[in-house]
Amino acid sequence: MLRVSIELGKAIDVAHTDNIIEIGGVGKLIFSKGSVEWQSSPNSRNQRTFTWKEFRKVLEGNGSPAVAKKAAGKAGPAVKKVGLAKRTKASKPVSK
C-alpha cells in the first residue's frame, strides 16, 4: 500500500482514519491511507471512491496545467527552455 502524507503548512502523516476537507457549497473530499472519496452533497448517492492511483489519473486527465512552486530551501529540477521550432542548417528563413 502507498505511504500517504499531506502538507498543510507542515507534513501530516495520513493514518487509517478518515480525514475530511470540506469545500463550502461544493462538497467533501474524504481521504485515508487506502482511498480518496468525493461527496458532492451530504445526501448524495453519487459518491465517488478512488484508489490513490485512480485519483492521480483523474487529476492528470482533467483540469489545467499549473506551474509547480518550489519548496523553500530545496533546489528544483533543471528546466530546459525549448522554442516552438528548432532551426537546422538546411532550413532557411521564409522571405516575404
C-alpha positions as a Markdown table, in Angstrom:
| # | Residue | x | y | z |
|---|---|---|---|---|
| 1 | Met | 0.0 | 0.0 | 0.0 |
| 2 | Leu | 1.2 | 3.5 | -0.7 |
| 3 | Arg | 2.5 | 5.8 | 2.0 |
| 4 | Val | 0.2 | 8.8 | 2.1 |
| 5 | Ser | 1.0 | 12.2 | 3.7 |
| 6 | Ile | -0.4 | 15.6 | 3.2 |
| 7 | Glu | 1.2 | 19.0 | 3.7 |
| 8 | Leu | -0.9 | 21.8 | 5.2 |
| 9 | Gly | 1.8 | 24.2 | 6.3 |
| 10 | Lys | 3.7 | 21.2 | 7.7 |
| 11 | Ala | 3.7 | 17.5 | 6.9 |
| 12 | Ile | 0.9 | 15.3 | 8.3 |
| 13 | Asp | 1.0 | 11.6 | 8.1 |
| 14 | Val | -2.3 | 10.1 | 7.0 |
| 15 | Ala | -3.2 | 7.1 | 9.0 |
| 16 | His | -6.0 | 4.6 | 8.8 |
| 17 | Thr | -8.6 | 7.2 | 9.9 |
| 18 | Asp | -10.8 | 9.3 | 7.6 |
| 19 | Asn | -9.6 | 12.9 | 7.0 |
| 20 | Ile | -12.1 | 15.3 | 5.6 |
| 21 | Ile | -11.6 | 18.5 | 3.7 |
| 22 | Glu | -15.0 | 20.4 | 3.3 |
| 23 | Ile | -15.3 | 22.8 | 0.4 |
| 24 | Gly | -18.2 | 25.1 | 1.3 |
| 25 | Gly | -21.1 | 24.7 | -1.1 |
| 26 | Val | -19.2 | 22.2 | -3.3 |
| 27 | Gly | -18.7 | 19.0 | -1.4 |
| 28 | Lys | -16.3 | 17.0 | 0.7 |
| 29 | Leu | -13.0 | 15.3 | -0.1 |
| 30 | Ile | -12.6 | 12.3 | 2.3 |
| 31 | Phe | -9.3 | 10.6 | 2.3 |
| 32 | Ser | -7.3 | 8.0 | 4.3 |
| 33 | Lys | -4.4 | 5.8 | 3.7 |
| 34 | Gly | -6.3 | 3.4 | 1.4 |
| 35 | Ser | -8.6 | 5.6 | -0.7 |
| 36 | Val | -10.0 | 9.0 | -1.7 |
| 37 | Glu | -13.7 | 9.7 | -1.9 |
| 38 | Trp | -15.6 | 12.7 | -3.3 |
| 39 | Gln | -19.1 | 13.5 | -1.9 |
| 40 | Ser | -20.8 | 16.4 | -3.7 |
| 41 | Ser | -23.5 | 16.8 | -1.0 |
| 42 | Pro | -24.4 | 15.1 | 2.3 |
| 43 | Asn | -27.3 | 13.2 | 0.8 |
| 44 | Ser | -25.6 | 12.4 | -2.5 |
| 45 | Arg | -26.0 | 9.0 | -4.0 |
| 46 | Asn | -23.2 | 9.7 | -6.5 |
| 47 | Gln | -20.3 | 9.5 | -4.1 |
| 48 | Arg | -17.1 | 8.5 | -6.0 |
| 49 | Thr | -14.4 | 6.3 | -4.4 |
| 50 | Phe | -10.9 | 6.0 | -5.9 |
| 51 | Thr | -7.6 | 4.3 | -5.0 |
| 52 | Trp | -4.8 | 6.8 | -4.8 |
| 53 | Lys | -3.5 | 5.7 | -8.3 |
| 54 | Glu | -7.0 | 6.1 | -9.8 |
| 55 | Phe | -7.3 | 9.6 | -8.2 |
| 56 | Arg | -3.9 | 10.6 | -9.7 |
| 57 | Lys | -5.2 | 9.5 | -13.2 |
| 58 | Val | -8.4 | 11.6 | -12.8 |
| 59 | Leu | -6.4 | 14.7 | -11.8 |
| 60 | Glu | -3.9 | 14.3 | -14.5 |
| 61 | Gly | -6.6 | 13.8 | -17.1 |
| 62 | Asn | -8.6 | 16.9 | -16.1 |
| 63 | Gly | -8.0 | 20.5 | -15.1 |
| 64 | Ser | -5.4 | 23.0 | -16.3 |
| 65 | Pro | -1.7 | 22.5 | -16.1 |
| 66 | Ala | -0.1 | 24.6 | -13.3 |
| 67 | Val | 3.4 | 25.7 | -12.6 |
| 68 | Ala | 4.7 | 23.9 | -9.5 |
| 69 | Lys | 6.0 | 26.1 | -6.7 |
| 70 | Lys | 9.5 | 25.4 | -5.3 |
| 71 | Ala | 9.7 | 24.4 | -1.7 |
| 72 | Ala | 11.8 | 26.8 | 0.4 |
| 73 | Gly | 15.5 | 25.8 | 0.5 |
| 74 | Lys | 15.1 | 22.9 | -2.0 |
| 75 | Ala | 16.6 | 23.1 | -5.5 |
| 76 | Gly | 14.1 | 22.1 | -8.2 |
| 77 | Pro | 14.9 | 20.1 | -11.3 |
| 78 | Ala | 16.8 | 21.9 | -14.1 |
| 79 | Val | 14.4 | 23.4 | -16.6 |
| 80 | Lys | 15.2 | 23.4 | -20.3 |
| 81 | Lys | 13.5 | 26.1 | -22.3 |
| 82 | Val | 12.5 | 24.9 | -25.8 |
| 83 | Gly | 11.4 | 27.1 | -28.6 |
| 84 | Leu | 8.5 | 26.3 | -30.9 |
| 85 | Ala | 10.7 | 25.2 | -33.8 |
| 86 | Lys | 14.3 | 24.3 | -33.9 |
| 87 | Arg | 16.3 | 25.6 | -36.9 |
| 88 | Thr | 18.7 | 23.3 | -38.7 |
| 89 | Lys | 21.4 | 24.1 | -41.2 |
| 90 | Ala | 19.2 | 23.0 | -44.0 |
| 91 | Ser | 16.3 | 25.3 | -43.0 |
| 92 | Lys | 16.1 | 28.8 | -44.5 |
| 93 | Pro | 14.1 | 31.8 | -43.2 |
| 94 | Val | 10.9 | 32.4 | -45.1 |
| 95 | Ser | 11.1 | 35.7 | -47.1 |
| 96 | Lys | 8.1 | 37.9 | -47.5 |
